[in-house]
Amino acid sequence: MIDLATDFDSTAVAFLALTLAVIAEARFPFRAPNRLTKRWLHNGALALLSYSFSYFCVTALALWGLVALERAGIPPEWHGLIETSPFGIQLFWTFLGIEFCRYGVHWLSHKIPLFWRFHCIHHADPEVDVTTAFRNHPFEACIGAIPMTLFVFVLGAPATVLLIYRAFDLSVTIFSHTNIRLPEKLEHLLSNWIVTPKFHRTHHFSCRTFTDSNYGAISPWFDYLFRTFQRTSTTQDADAELGLGWRDHESGSLLQVLLAPFKTDLPK
């Protein structure tokens, strides 16, 4: 039996990753070092809110469901495709399946106007650093909650596997938003397997051609497969404008940021 409290482990891993990322940015910033401004405070508050929503709407909901099925004594083969598979197989298909699901939800968040209203809060950030990693509108977690939870049920992965995925996902999300540049050889090697800062920074370019690309969360594989990958040069990576040119929220309150998706004059 897995207890929901064990999700503390994934949170601890993410906190360690965040600490290392902050140190790396301070020592080896790729772009101009970011200053402690209202932007950081807004991003931090949004991080706490979106994490809470994400936990209760996605992780906790899925875990509660898995635990309920276990307590009810329902045979694994009745509710899961991989429940009786070896642990390594469960881990592989969980990672691959959830990544595909998240890639699809992310793609739809750029294509469906209603979804974009909430997702653009993430893209509105005029800079990209570790604070951008969880700069999401709390309601955005709800968009992916239903498909993600249904997928977890159909897959039937043990809660332990789900928590391992969560810890790795949080760590890579922090890493991919870090304001650093990796050595070229290391960048090339890692970009075949995980989303790197250069790969994801392209997704935050102001030019919509680049914004609508590089959707991967942990792995870039589905971007390569479905040809949504955009390659950029080192010069582009260093000089391209980031964000959506929407800076009014920087001088406003956190409440204004939270209410922004309900306005009609959002950036396209």
N, C-alpha and C positions, 0 to 999 in steps of 0.2 A: 504494500500500500504506500502510495506517495502522498505526502502531506503538502498542502498548499504553501506552508511556511518554508519549504525547501526552495521556493522561488527566490529566497534571500540569496542563495548561492549565485544565481545568474545576475542579480543586482550587484553583488559584491564584485563579480568579474567585470561588469560594466563600469563600476566606480574606479576600479584599478586601471582599466583602459582609458577612462576619462582623465585620470590623474597623469598618466604617462603622455597622453596627447597634449595636455596643457603645458607640460614641461617641454615637450618637443617643439611646440609652437613658439614658446618663449625663447628657446635656444636657437632654433633653426627655422625661422619663418620664411615661407616662400614669397609671399606678397608682403606689403608693409604690415608691421605688427599691428594688431587690432587694439584699440583703446577701450578702457572700461567706461562705457557710456550707457545711456538709457537703453540702447539696443541690447546690451548684455543682460540688463535687468529684465527686459521684456522676454528675451529668449530663455532666460532661466525660469521665469514664471510659466511661460508656455511649456517648457520642458516638464515641469512638475505636473501641470494640468494634463498634458497629453500622455505622460507616462501613466498617470492614474487612470485615465480613460482607457488607454491601451491595455492596461493590466486587467481592469474589471470587464472590459468589453470583449477582449480577445483571449488573453492567457488564462485568467481565472475562470471564465465561462467554459473554455475548452477543458480545463483541468477538472472543474466541478463535474462536467458531463462524464469525463472518463472515470472519475472516482465513483460516480453514481452507478455507472454500468458495472463496475467491478463489485461494488457492494451488493448490487441486485443479483449477482451471480449469473448474469447473462453470458453464455458461452462466447468467447472471443470471435469465433468464426461467424457469429451472427451479426456482428457490428463492425468488424474491421478486416481490411484486406491483408494487412501485414502483421496482425497481432501475434500470430504464432510463428512468425519468421525469426531467424537469428537476429541478435541485437544489431550486428553490422548492417544487415539488410534493412532493418527498420530505420536505422539512422540515415542510410543512403536515400531511401525513398521518401522519408520525411523531409530531408533537406531539399531534395530535387522537387518534390511535389509542392511544398510550401513556397519555394522560390518561384515556381511557375505561377502559382496562384497570386503571389504578391506582384510579380511582373505584370500580370494581366490587370490587376486592380490599379496599379500605378499608371499603366497605359491608359486605362479608362478615365483616370483622374485628370488626364490631360485632354481627353477627347470629349467628355461629357461636361457641358457648362456648369451644371449644378455641383458636380464633384470638384471641378476646377476652382469654384468659388472658395472652397475650404483649403484645397491643396496649394493655391497660390500664396497663402500666408507663408508657407515654407520658402517659396521662390522669391518672395518680395524682399528677403534679406539682401541688402546691398553688399554684404561681404559673406564669405564662407569660411567658417572656422568651427571649432568643436561645439560652440554654442548653437550653431545652425543645425546640428545633428538632430536635436529633438524640438526644433522650432516648428511645431505643427499645431494647427488648430485642434482643440480637444475633440470636436465633432468628426474630424477626419478619421479617427480610430473607429468610429461607428460604421463608416463606409465599407471597410474591409472585414468587420466583425462577423457578419453572417456567412459570407463565402468561406472565410478562413475556418470558422468553427465547424461548419458542415463538412469541410474537407478533412479536418482532423478526425471527426467522427467516422467518416467513410474509410479513411486510412486505418484508423484504429491503432495509431502509434501509442506506446506507453507514455505516461506523463513524464517519465525521466528523459525520454528522447526529446519531447517538446521543450523541456527546460534547458537541455543542452543546446538545442537550436536557438532558443531565446538568448542564452548567454553569448553565443557566437554572433548572433545577429546584432545585438547591442554593441558588441565590441567592434565589429566591422563597420557599423553605421558611424560610430565615433571616429574610427580610423579614416573612413572615406571622406569625411568632412574636415579633417585636420588640415590646417594651413601650413603644409610642408611640401617639399618636392623630394621625391625619392631618387636615388642614383638611377641612371638610365637603364642599366642592366637589371637592377632589382625591380624597377617599374615594369619592364618587359616581362620578367619572369612571373611576378605576382599578378599582373593583369590578365594572365591566362586562366587564373583560378578564382581570384576575388576582386571585388570592386576597390580600386585604389583611389587616392585623392585626385589624381589627374583625370582618371576615368569619370569620376563623379562631378568634379568641378565643371566639366564641360556641360553637364546637365543644368548647371546654374548660370550659364552664359545668358546675357540679355537677349541675344538673337534667338528668335523662336525656333529656328532650324535646329539649333543645338539644345535648346530647352526641351524640345520634343525628341529626345534621344537618350541613350544610356540610362535606361530605366532600372537596371538591375539593383537589387538590395544587397545581397551578399556576393552573388556570382554574376559575371558578365555573360554567361553562356547563352541566355535567351536573347540578349541583344545581338550577339553574333549570329544566332540561328535565324532570327526574324528580321535581321538587317536593320535594326534600329540603333546600331552603334555608329557614332560619329568620331572619327579620329581627328585630333587637333595637334598642332605643332607646339613646341615649347614656347615660342613667341606668343601664340594665341593664349596659351595657358597662363602666361604671365601678365598679358596686357588687356585681355578681353574684359569688357564691362560685365559685372555680375548683377544679378537681381533683375527686377522688372522696371526700374526707374520710378518706383513708387515709394517715395520717401516721406510722405506726409505723416505716416504713422510714427516716425521716429520722435517727433516732437509732441505726440499725443500720449494718451494714457493706455494702459494695458486693456482697459475696457473697450477703447476704440479699436484696438487690434482684434479683439474677440468679436466685435460687432461688424467688422469690415466685410465678412462674407455676405452679410444681409443687405449691403448697399448695392446700388446699381452701377456705380462708377469704378468698378474694379479693373485692374490692369489685365490686358488680354495676353 
